[in-house]
């Protein structure tokens, strides 16, 4: 699959990948460089109010 870098540095993730990985709107990603590749890793961030309740 090939995609294009768009204005504002945006890249479209092909729908086959979005559906296959069950990604949702507003999904957050950790972005890193792996050799000559850009790596996007889905992440979950716990809301701060939940962290305070656990303390």
Steps between C-alpha positions, in 0.01 A plus 500: 500500500615851423375825652603863458622765745239776487502865603542543875709176505193273491503140375190289431509151649343261245156370601620137491745580780250711697238225485746215552642659815158621625620862521247762604454871432735710717727199567832612649834370370856501624717604203858380469773436245611141439794504260360662185136439603249712689325287762149580632404306812143534633495609866239533772535788746313484827315822587671692781191491725517118505867509600421732792221268621742204523742683733 
